[in-house]
Amino acid sequence: MHRPIPPRGPRRTGVLAAAVLALALSVATAGPASAHAEVEAKGARALDRNVELTFSAESESGSAGITRLEVVLPEGIRPGDITYEEGPDGWKLVPADQGYAVSGPELPVGEDAEYVVTVRQLPDAESLVFKTLQSYGDGEVDRWIELEDTGGDGHGHGHPAPRLALKPAAPGAKPVSPGPDPSPSADPATDAPPSGKQETRAAAQPAADGAEKDDGTSLAVPVGAALVVLLLGGGGAWWLRRRRNGSA
């Protein structure tokens, strides 16, 4: 006599549903928190010269693209030490008081931003932190400025600043003299727009030059006119005296 075998369909369905639910919850909690802003330089050592740094910033927005990345440079690196190598199409680097900003046309929604710069020389340090503000086309800003991953977003992940670990300096490596800094145009810490003073000063200079030229011309005209009057007046008087003498 055979016992009836209970159907396995409902049990398998329940296990499958539980697995799908667990996967969905994992994606929902890990998705937004997995984004990071990072900096890489393979084998970088303290006091190395002409080092290429690759920065990457993952998009966290589902409605707007990245338009701007502002970086505060760590101690020992000046804006004049940075040379822009490559990045998204149409993006450019502009120096600032405390660092620089790389910006350009808005990237497609969900697309990460990546660019490369060359540092004239790395400082003598164990690690370097590059605080970064990541702006989107809708005005939202991701602030990758935390010194540690504090988990401040509630999912076990915070917004740590990009950090580059350095190997000890090579034997005999020495710091070089700092290079000249370009004129700053914006402050990444305050997101302040350019002041425009330099443009105003540059625009005012030709006007000043023109004014000096006008002053010289205006002075020459009355002087020349006065000389003509004197010459004419002196010549006329001499002609009149000669005519009177002849008549006499």
Secondary structure, DSSP 8 states (H G I E B T S, - for coil): --------HHHHHHHHHHHHHHHHHHHHHHTGGG--EEEE-TT-BTT-EEEEEEEEE----SS--EEEEEEE--TT--GGGEEEEE-STT-EEEEBSSEEEEE-S---TT--EEEEEEEEE--SSSEEE-EEEEEETTS-EEEE-BSS---TTTTS---B--EEE-B---TT-------------BBTTTTB----HHHHHHHHHHHHHHHHHHHHHHHHHHHHHHHHHHHHHHHHHHHHHHHHHHH-
